[in-house]
Amino acid sequence: MDTNDIFYKISKALSLTEEEILQAYKLEGYPMTPEHLEALLKKRVDKGFTSCSYEELGVFLDGLVILKRGPSPQKNEKKEAVELTHNLILKKLRAALNLKEADMEIIFGLGDAKLSRQEFKSLFRKENHKNFKACSDVLLMAFLEGLDEFYYVGEIDE
């Protein structure tokens, strides 16, 4: 799955404004300009499209956690570089949105992904754990589609 698609779907599902996205980058100390952000949010066929790097997506997700939940009480001055996987994207979204297991199951269900409780838990295990399951493109897409519907329904209920 393309990083631009992931970035766009998250921002759309959460109804994030450009200002909120820029604030997420700012909270992480990343120099994101409004012009570059606009290019990242364009479709691949649009003029001025720019590919979103894994670093830009990861920094956005880290900033989203701070934006939604506040700074961590544990100051991590030196962050270790970690490969951004679909599983890590799920973990960061879970943390940012303070989603409980039941919420996650609902979101996967809204995206038409049928997971057993064991399959669900295996997505959040460490990679070297014997029951770890890598999150596929299809599963991440289902989660993002479910997330869009989950937050859309939430807006109607309010």
MODELLER restraints for C-alpha pairs under 7 A, 6 or more apart:
rsr = mdl.restraints
at = mdl.atoms
rsr.add(forms.Gaussian(group=physical.xy_distance, feature=features.Distance(at['CA:1:A'], at['CA:137:A']), mean=5.44, stdev=0.5))
rsr.add(forms.Gaussian(group=physical.xy_distance, feature=features.Distance(at['CA:3:A'], at['CA:52:A']), mean=5.80, stdev=0.5))
rsr.add(forms.Gaussian(group=physical.xy_distance, feature=features.Distance(at['CA:3:A'], at['CA:53:A']), mean=6.92, stdev=0.5))
rsr.add(forms.Gaussian(group=physical.xy_distance, feature=features.Distance(at['CA:3:A'], at['CA:54:A']), mean=6.77, stdev=0.5))
rsr.add(forms.Gaussian(group=physical.xy_distance, feature=features.Distance(at['CA:3:A'], at['CA:57:A']), mean=6.94, stdev=0.5))
rsr.add(forms.Gaussian(group=physical.xy_distance, feature=features.Distance(at['CA:4:A'], at['CA:40:A']), mean=6.51, stdev=0.5))
rsr.add(forms.Gaussian(group=physical.xy_distance, feature=features.Distance(at['CA:4:A'], at['CA:41:A']), mean=6.92, stdev=0.5))
rsr.add(forms.Gaussian(group=physical.xy_distance, feature=features.Distance(at['CA:4:A'], at['CA:51:A']), mean=6.42, stdev=0.5))
rsr.add(forms.Gaussian(group=physical.xy_distance, feature=features.Distance(at['CA:4:A'], at['CA:52:A']), mean=5.32, stdev=0.5))
rsr.add(forms.Gaussian(group=physical.xy_distance, feature=features.Distance(at['CA:7:A'], at['CA:57:A']), mean=6.52, stdev=0.5))
rsr.add(forms.Gaussian(group=physical.xy_distance, feature=features.Distance(at['CA:8:A'], at['CA:41:A']), mean=5.88, stdev=0.5))
rsr.add(forms.Gaussian(group=physical.xy_distance, feature=features.Distance(at['CA:9:A'], at['CA:144:A']), mean=6.45, stdev=0.5))
rsr.add(forms.Gaussian(group=physical.xy_distance, feature=features.Distance(at['CA:10:A'], at['CA:144:A']), mean=6.74, stdev=0.5))
rsr.add(forms.Gaussian(group=physical.xy_distance, feature=features.Distance(at['CA:13:A'], at['CA:147:A']), mean=6.08, stdev=0.5))
rsr.add(forms.Gaussian(group=physical.xy_distance, feature=features.Distance(at['CA:13:A'], at['CA:148:A']), mean=3.94, stdev=0.5))
rsr.add(forms.Gaussian(group=physical.xy_distance, feature=features.Distance(at['CA:13:A'], at['CA:151:A']), mean=6.57, stdev=0.5))
rsr.add(forms.Gaussian(group=physical.xy_distance, feature=features.Distance(at['CA:14:A'], at['CA:148:A']), mean=6.97, stdev=0.5))
rsr.add(forms.Gaussian(group=physical.xy_distance, feature=features.Distance(at['CA:14:A'], at['CA:151:A']), mean=6.64, stdev=0.5))
rsr.add(forms.Gaussian(group=physical.xy_distance, feature=features.Distance(at['CA:22:A'], at['CA:32:A']), mean=6.56, stdev=0.5))
rsr.add(forms.Gaussian(group=physical.xy_distance, feature=features.Distance(at['CA:24:A'], at['CA:60:A']), mean=5.99, stdev=0.5))
rsr.add(forms.Gaussian(group=physical.xy_distance, feature=features.Distance(at['CA:24:A'], at['CA:63:A']), mean=4.11, stdev=0.5))
rsr.add(forms.Gaussian(group=physical.xy_distance, feature=features.Distance(at['CA:24:A'], at['CA:64:A']), mean=5.27, stdev=0.5))
rsr.add(forms.Gaussian(group=physical.xy_distance, feature=features.Distance(at['CA:24:A'], at['CA:67:A']), mean=5.88, stdev=0.5))
rsr.add(forms.Gaussian(group=physical.xy_distance, feature=features.Distance(at['CA:25:A'], at['CA:32:A']), mean=6.39, stdev=0.5))
rsr.add(forms.Gaussian(group=physical.xy_distance, feature=features.Distance(at['CA:25:A'], at['CA:59:A']), mean=6.55, stdev=0.5))
rsr.add(forms.Gaussian(group=physical.xy_distance, feature=features.Distance(at['CA:25:A'], at['CA:60:A']), mean=5.62, stdev=0.5))
rsr.add(forms.Gaussian(group=physical.xy_distance, feature=features.Distance(at['CA:25:A'], at['CA:63:A']), mean=5.62, stdev=0.5))
rsr.add(forms.Gaussian(group=physical.xy_distance, feature=features.Distance(at['CA:27:A'], at['CA:63:A']), mean=5.64, stdev=0.5))
rsr.add(forms.Gaussian(group=physical.xy_distance, feature=features.Distance(at['CA:28:A'], at['CA:59:A']), mean=6.62, stdev=0.5))
rsr.add(forms.Gaussian(group=physical.xy_distance, feature=features.Distance(at['CA:28:A'], at['CA:63:A']), mean=5.43, stdev=0.5))
rsr.add(forms.Gaussian(group=physical.xy_distance, feature=features.Distance(at['CA:39:A'], at['CA:48:A']), mean=5.76, stdev=0.5))
rsr.add(forms.Gaussian(group=physical.xy_distance, feature=features.Distance(at['CA:39:A'], at['CA:49:A']), mean=4.87, stdev=0.5))
rsr.add(forms.Gaussian(group=physical.xy_distance, feature=features.Distance(at['CA:39:A'], at['CA:50:A']), mean=5.19, stdev=0.5))
rsr.add(forms.Gaussian(group=physical.xy_distance, feature=features.Distance(at['CA:40:A'], at['CA:49:A']), mean=6.29, stdev=0.5))
rsr.add(forms.Gaussian(group=physical.xy_distance, feature=features.Distance(at['CA:40:A'], at['CA:50:A']), mean=5.18, stdev=0.5))
rsr.add(forms.Gaussian(group=physical.xy_distance, feature=features.Distance(at['CA:40:A'], at['CA:51:A']), mean=6.20, stdev=0.5))
rsr.add(forms.Gaussian(group=physical.xy_distance, feature=features.Distance(at['CA:40:A'], at['CA:52:A']), mean=5.82, stdev=0.5))
rsr.add(forms.Gaussian(group=physical.xy_distance, feature=features.Distance(at['CA:42:A'], at['CA:49:A']), mean=5.37, stdev=0.5))
rsr.add(forms.Gaussian(group=physical.xy_distance, feature=features.Distance(at['CA:43:A'], at['CA:49:A']), mean=6.42, stdev=0.5))
rsr.add(forms.Gaussian(group=physical.xy_distance, feature=features.Distance(at['CA:54:A'], at['CA:84:A']), mean=6.54, stdev=0.5))
rsr.add(forms.Gaussian(group=physical.xy_distance, feature=features.Distance(at['CA:58:A'], at['CA:84:A']), mean=6.56, stdev=0.5))
rsr.add(forms.Gaussian(group=physical.xy_distance, feature=features.Distance(at['CA:61:A'], at['CA:92:A']), mean=6.26, stdev=0.5))
rsr.add(forms.Gaussian(group=physical.xy_distance, feature=features.Distance(at['CA:64:A'], at['CA:96:A']), mean=6.04, stdev=0.5))
rsr.add(forms.Gaussian(group=physical.xy_distance, feature=features.Distance(at['CA:65:A'], at['CA:92:A']), mean=6.97, stdev=0.5))
rsr.add(forms.Gaussian(group=physical.xy_distance, feature=features.Distance(at['CA:65:A'], at['CA:95:A']), mean=6.39, stdev=0.5))
rsr.add(forms.Gaussian(group=physical.xy_distance, feature=features.Distance(at['CA:65:A'], at['CA:96:A']), mean=3.90, stdev=0.5))
rsr.add(forms.Gaussian(group=physical.xy_distance, feature=features.Distance(at['CA:68:A'], at['CA:96:A']), mean=5.70, stdev=0.5))
rsr.add(forms.Gaussian(group=physical.xy_distance, feature=features.Distance(at['CA:68:A'], at['CA:97:A']), mean=6.67, stdev=0.5))
rsr.add(forms.Gaussian(group=physical.xy_distance, feature=features.Distance(at['CA:69:A'], at['CA:96:A']), mean=6.23, stdev=0.5))
rsr.add(forms.Gaussian(group=physical.xy_distance, feature=features.Distance(at['CA:86:A'], at['CA:135:A']), mean=5.52, stdev=0.5))
rsr.add(forms.Gaussian(group=physical.xy_distance, feature=features.Distance(at['CA:86:A'], at['CA:140:A']), mean=6.57, stdev=0.5))
rsr.add(forms.Gaussian(group=physical.xy_distance, feature=features.Distance(at['CA:87:A'], at['CA:123:A']), mean=6.14, stdev=0.5))
rsr.add(forms.Gaussian(group=physical.xy_distance, feature=features.Distance(at['CA:87:A'], at['CA:124:A']), mean=6.72, stdev=0.5))
rsr.add(forms.Gaussian(group=physical.xy_distance, feature=features.Distance(at['CA:87:A'], at['CA:134:A']), mean=6.51, stdev=0.5))
rsr.add(forms.Gaussian(group=physical.xy_distance, feature=features.Distance(at['CA:87:A'], at['CA:135:A']), mean=5.43, stdev=0.5))
rsr.add(forms.Gaussian(group=physical.xy_distance, feature=features.Distance(at['CA:91:A'], at['CA:124:A']), mean=6.85, stdev=0.5))
rsr.add(forms.Gaussian(group=physical.xy_distance, feature=features.Distance(at['CA:107:A'], at['CA:143:A']), mean=6.08, stdev=0.5))
rsr.add(forms.Gaussian(group=physical.xy_distance, feature=features.Distance(at['CA:107:A'], at['CA:146:A']), mean=4.61, stdev=0.5))
rsr.add(forms.Gaussian(group=physical.xy_distance, feature=features.Distance(at['CA:107:A'], at['CA:147:A']), mean=5.53, stdev=0.5))
rsr.add(forms.Gaussian(group=physical.xy_distance, feature=features.Distance(at['CA:107:A'], at['CA:150:A']), mean=6.16, stdev=0.5))
rsr.add(forms.Gaussian(group=physical.xy_distance, feature=features.Distance(at['CA:108:A'], at['CA:142:A']), mean=6.32, stdev=0.5))
rsr.add(forms.Gaussian(group=physical.xy_distance, feature=features.Distance(at['CA:108:A'], at['CA:143:A']), mean=5.01, stdev=0.5))
rsr.add(forms.Gaussian(group=physical.xy_distance, feature=features.Distance(at['CA:108:A'], at['CA:146:A']), mean=5.78, stdev=0.5))
rsr.add(forms.Gaussian(group=physical.xy_distance, feature=features.Distance(at['CA:109:A'], at['CA:146:A']), mean=6.95, stdev=0.5))
rsr.add(forms.Gaussian(group=physical.xy_distance, feature=features.Distance(at['CA:110:A'], at['CA:146:A']), mean=4.46, stdev=0.5))
rsr.add(forms.Gaussian(group=physical.xy_distance, feature=features.Distance(at['CA:110:A'], at['CA:149:A']), mean=6.81, stdev=0.5))
rsr.add(forms.Gaussian(group=physical.xy_distance, feature=features.Distance(at['CA:111:A'], at['CA:142:A']), mean=4.29, stdev=0.5))
rsr.add(forms.Gaussian(group=physical.xy_distance, feature=features.Distance(at['CA:111:A'], at['CA:143:A']), mean=5.65, stdev=0.5))
rsr.add(forms.Gaussian(group=physical.xy_distance, feature=features.Distance(at['CA:111:A'], at['CA:145:A']), mean=5.27, stdev=0.5))
rsr.add(forms.Gaussian(group=physical.xy_distance, feature=features.Distance(at['CA:111:A'], at['CA:146:A']), mean=3.98, stdev=0.5))
rsr.add(forms.Gaussian(group=physical.xy_distance, feature=features.Distance(at['CA:112:A'], at['CA:142:A']), mean=6.42, stdev=0.5))
rsr.add(forms.Gaussian(group=physical.xy_distance, feature=features.Distance(at['CA:113:A'], at['CA:139:A']), mean=6.71, stdev=0.5))
rsr.add(forms.Gaussian(group=physical.xy_distance, feature=features.Distance(at['CA:113:A'], at['CA:142:A']), mean=6.08, stdev=0.5))
rsr.add(forms.Gaussian(group=physical.xy_distance, feature=features.Distance(at['CA:122:A'], at['CA:131:A']), mean=5.68, stdev=0.5))
rsr.add(forms.Gaussian(group=physical.xy_distance, feature=features.Distance(at['CA:122:A'], at['CA:132:A']), mean=4.75, stdev=0.5))
rsr.add(forms.Gaussian(group=physical.xy_distance, feature=features.Distance(at['CA:122:A'], at['CA:133:A']), mean=5.20, stdev=0.5))
rsr.add(forms.Gaussian(group=physical.xy_distance, feature=features.Distance(at['CA:123:A'], at['CA:132:A']), mean=6.19, stdev=0.5))
rsr.add(forms.Gaussian(group=physical.xy_distance, feature=features.Distance(at['CA:123:A'], at['CA:133:A']), mean=5.15, stdev=0.5))
rsr.add(forms.Gaussian(group=physical.xy_distance, feature=features.Distance(at['CA:123:A'], at['CA:134:A']), mean=6.31, stdev=0.5))
rsr.add(forms.Gaussian(group=physical.xy_distance, feature=features.Distance(at['CA:123:A'], at['CA:135:A']), mean=6.34, stdev=0.5))
rsr.add(forms.Gaussian(group=physical.xy_distance, feature=features.Distance(at['CA:125:A'], at['CA:132:A']), mean=5.32, stdev=0.5))
rsr.add(forms.Gaussian(group=physical.xy_distance, feature=features.Distance(at['CA:126:A'], at['CA:132:A']), mean=6.39, stdev=0.5))
